[in-house]
């Protein structure tokens, strides 16, 4: 098993004394689609900043594909592509020049860089804008430009720091497809996002960071199995005058034809539908009240907060 | 990265720098041309005709090398300080920091960008001066050598200024309060032989005096200072400034948290 990223006892104290990371350790396997989640100020950006050498660490070790940043920074950076959270390209440059210039920093000559730029500009729907100034792009296009820029040197590890922030749902879905395609072609991806359904649908493994510590590091499947209760919203075919009594379930009536039901993990949905059928209640549609990962995330972070308080 | 990759990275930075200042030529190339033309007309023609000779030369001839050097100094410095500070301000310095480009290549690329602008403006001013005086270069090696090295010194100075700058105000303080006075007092408009002995001694502490006078020596063949000493001092400055800038880059001063 090759590790794309190894973070070992990473510690960061900023100049003002703020301890952003408390000796965190985790690793990401080659080919993984890995989510690094956490509330604002938890330490995600600091971690990714250190990995991409934008932030100086206080202590600890970081290796990219086995290359230690302290021993061979240049070698480690060759395998890394970074899509930061904030737009950080020169807004006055033209779109294609931004890509060609970035490739040049990796020693890629202008001809090859031009060909690659054309490929990604077409692939990410920026071809029509290639000769315009970057500042004229829409928010979604700027995000795609940053992804294209990070891919110009074909990195084996791609870090995406909230790549779909402020992007409309249609575009977000097309970006998900592109990222999945990229991951399937062998690129290891580390994603941070506040859209937890994004992490749930894309990522296979996850680490949750809070107050500078890793509070969970497991597979997405194993994490979701820890969810004890899920809440479902049921739209009914017919109106009800009062909430039905369903044995073993907590039921709340939201409107005449809408119910909210808590389902324990061991109860399952089959028995719920049997109960509803027995009372001649027909269900037209059903959905989760909130994203499953979101529920877990909130409970884990709250738990961590309570532990710190006590 | 092998030598070929480093060379590509280096030229990429230089290319980007040159593209930047040529794209905004009305802010970078045109103003010094206008300013220097005004200097030639006012100081050279109007006032100069009443001054007569300076150091054995017509006053216009005497000030042309100084004015060329002044524009080289100002533009080499301001190109790097504004470009590097802008990359910090817009955060596109991160493009370079996440890439495998070594610090010495980043520094050299920005410096050469500044040198290209400095020498480009110097050439424009030289061509303009030909409308006002007949310029005969006495020593081509000294002329080209000193103008190039001076440009490197001030490009490095601009880079260091940009590293420490936290606002756009910070990038104009040094040019306004240090560079301009030192340049004006560096023998651009007069020979230090005209000064009392005490002020001649004080003037010799001004490094720009050596640069201007060496350049004047290259063109006119006269100088107030020792040329060998001037070259040695400038090379020493370049060594010290380059090492210090690399040290700042390595420690991430102003660019890494």
HADDOCK unambig.tbl for C-alpha pairs under 7 A between the chains (distance, minus, plus):
assign (segid A and resid 52 and name CA) (segid B and resid 98 and name CA) 5.57 0.50 0.50
assign (segid A and resid 53 and name CA) (segid B and resid 97 and name CA) 6.96 0.50 0.50
assign (segid A and resid 53 and name CA) (segid B and resid 98 and name CA) 6.22 0.50 0.50
assign (segid A and resid 54 and name CA) (segid B and resid 94 and name CA) 7.00 0.50 0.50
assign (segid A and resid 54 and name CA) (segid B and resid 97 and name CA) 6.55 0.50 0.50
assign (segid A and resid 54 and name CA) (segid B and resid 98 and name CA) 6.89 0.50 0.50
assign (segid A and resid 54 and name CA) (segid B and resid 256 and name CA) 5.40 0.50 0.50
assign (segid A and resid 55 and name CA) (segid B and resid 256 and name CA) 5.17 0.50 0.50
assign (segid A and resid 55 and name CA) (segid B and resid 257 and name CA) 4.85 0.50 0.50
assign (segid A and resid 56 and name CA) (segid B and resid 256 and name CA) 6.53 0.50 0.50
assign (segid A and resid 56 and name CA) (segid B and resid 257 and name CA) 6.11 0.50 0.50
assign (segid A and resid 74 and name CA) (segid B and resid 100 and name CA) 4.46 0.50 0.50
assign (segid A and resid 77 and name CA) (segid B and resid 98 and name CA) 6.63 0.50 0.50
assign (segid A and resid 77 and name CA) (segid B and resid 99 and name CA) 6.01 0.50 0.50
assign (segid A and resid 77 and name CA) (segid B and resid 100 and name CA) 5.33 0.50 0.50
assign (segid A and resid 78 and name CA) (segid B and resid 100 and name CA) 6.02 0.50 0.50
assign (segid A and resid 88 and name CA) (segid B and resid 90 and name CA) 6.12 0.50 0.50
assign (segid A and resid 88 and name CA) (segid B and resid 91 and name CA) 5.03 0.50 0.50
assign (segid A and resid 88 and name CA) (segid B and resid 92 and name CA) 4.74 0.50 0.50
assign (segid A and resid 89 and name CA) (segid B and resid 92 and name CA) 4.87 0.50 0.50
assign (segid A and resid 90 and name CA) (segid B and resid 90 and name CA) 6.77 0.50 0.50
assign (segid A and resid 90 and name CA) (segid B and resid 92 and name CA) 6.07 0.50 0.50
assign (segid A and resid 101 and name CA) (segid B and resid 12 and name CA) 6.13 0.50 0.50
assign (segid A and resid 102 and name CA) (segid B and resid 95 and name CA) 6.94 0.50 0.50
assign (segid A and resid 104 and name CA) (segid B and resid 8 and name CA) 6.02 0.50 0.50
assign (segid A and resid 104 and name CA) (segid B and resid 9 and name CA) 5.14 0.50 0.50
assign (segid A and resid 104 and name CA) (segid B and resid 12 and name CA) 5.51 0.50 0.50
assign (segid A and resid 105 and name CA) (segid B and resid 9 and name CA) 4.49 0.50 0.50
assign (segid A and resid 105 and name CA) (segid B and resid 12 and name CA) 6.77 0.50 0.50
assign (segid A and resid 105 and name CA) (segid B and resid 99 and name CA) 6.25 0.50 0.50
assign (segid A and resid 105 and name CA) (segid B and resid 101 and name CA) 6.10 0.50 0.50
assign (segid A and resid 106 and name CA) (segid B and resid 5 and name CA) 6.80 0.50 0.50
assign (segid A and resid 106 and name CA) (segid B and resid 9 and name CA) 6.48 0.50 0.50
assign (segid A and resid 106 and name CA) (segid B and resid 99 and name CA) 6.57 0.50 0.50
assign (segid A and resid 106 and name CA) (segid B and resid 100 and name CA) 6.45 0.50 0.50
assign (segid A and resid 107 and name CA) (segid B and resid 5 and name CA) 3.78 0.50 0.50
assign (segid A and resid 107 and name CA) (segid B and resid 6 and name CA) 6.18 0.50 0.50
assign (segid A and resid 107 and name CA) (segid B and resid 8 and name CA) 5.06 0.50 0.50
assign (segid A and resid 107 and name CA) (segid B and resid 9 and name CA) 5.30 0.50 0.50
assign (segid A and resid 108 and name CA) (segid B and resid 5 and name CA) 6.94 0.50 0.50
assign (segid A and resid 108 and name CA) (segid B and resid 8 and name CA) 6.89 0.50 0.50
assign (segid A and resid 109 and name CA) (segid B and resid 8 and name CA) 6.36 0.50 0.50
